Amino acid sequence: MATFRLGRRLRSERALDSMSDGQFTVLHTLKASGPHTLGELADRERVTAPSMNRTVNCLEEEGWVTRTPDEVDRRKVNIEITDEGQALVTAALRRRDRWLAAAMAELTPRQRKTLTEAAAIMNEVATR
């Protein structure tokens, strides 16, 4: 439950309240990893292609992503983050980082070390 509560608290620090967690995750993925096809995004987030299509449509309507035909295979469409989308992700991450840094500064060195070790374990479990 503590992980869920921390996640909820971090999400409350988002740059735009109207954006869903799924939409932000897609933007972050595109910013961090570059263009993806709809299928790649759906697989990565473990959702159906129609569900991901709805998410991408919303992001595209807001001007945060674009779709462009693949240069090699014209049947494919690559989804790419726009400059505005990148700025939004950057602002959200900065806001979250500021909040988390302030919270972490209140912990003892031992508590911070414990959290660092726990984070590595949680990451390992999450990627299985």
N, C-alpha and C positions, 0 to 999 in steps of 0.2 A: 504494500500500500504506500510505503514511503516513496518508492520510485514513481508511482502514479501521481502522488501529490506534488513531488518536485517537478515532474513533467508539466503538470497543469499550471504550476506557478511560473515556470519558464515560458510557457505558451502565453500567459497573460501579459508578458513583456513584449509581445509582437508589435511590429511597426504599424500594422493595419488590422483593426479589430474585425473587419468584415471578411478577412481571408480565412479559409478553413485550413486546418492542419495539413490535409492532403494537398491542397494547392501550394502551401508554403513548401512542403517536402519536394514537390515536383520542381518548383523554382530553384530550390537549393541544389537539387540533383543536377539540374541543367547548368547552374552556375559553377558547380564544383567539377562536373564530369563532361561538360560539353553537350552538343546536340544528341538527341536520342529519337528513335522512332516511337510511335505510340505503343507498339507491342513491347519494346524494351522497357519503357516506363511502366507499363502494366505489370510486366514480369517482376521488375525490381520492387514495386510496391505491393505485389501479390494481390492485385485486383483484376477484374475483367477488363478487356479492351473497351467495351462500351462505357464502363464506369470511368476509365481513364480518359476516354474521349470527352465526356462531360466536363471533367476537371480541366482538361486542356482548352476546351471551348470557352470556359469561363475566363481562364487566364488570357486567352487570345482576345476576347472581347474587351478586357481591361488594358490591353496593349503590353502585357508583360511577357508574352511569347509570340513567336511567329512560326508558321509552317512553310517549309520550302521543299520542293521536289528534290529527291536524291539525285546527284549528278551521275551516278553509275547505274542505278536501277530506278527508272522513272515511276515505277509502281509504288515505291516507298516515299514517305514524306518524313522529313526530319523536323523535329520540334526544337527550336532554339530560343534561349532567353534574350530579351531585348535589353537595351541599356537601362530602361526604366525598371525592368524586372530585377536586374542586377543591383540597382541602387536600393530597391525595396528590401532585397535579401540582406544586403550589407547593413542597412539601417536596423533591421530586425536583429541581426546577429550582434551588432554593437550594443544595442539596448539590453539584450539578454546577457551579454558578457559583462556589462557594467553592473547589472543586478547581481549576477553570480559572483563576480569578483568582490563586491561589497559583502556579500553573505559569507564567502570563504575567508575573507580577512578577519572575520570575527571568530574563526575556529583556531584551535591550538595547532601547532606544527604536527603533533601526533595525529590529530583528527584529519588534517589534510592528507597526511601520508596514507592513512587508512582508506580514505575516499579514493585516492589515486590508485591504490591496489585494487579496490573493489570495482572501480570503473574499468580497469583492464579485464577483470574476470567477467563483468557484465557484457562487455563488448564481445568477448570470446563466445559467450553463451548466445548472444543475439545473432551472431553470424553463422551459427550452425544450421 
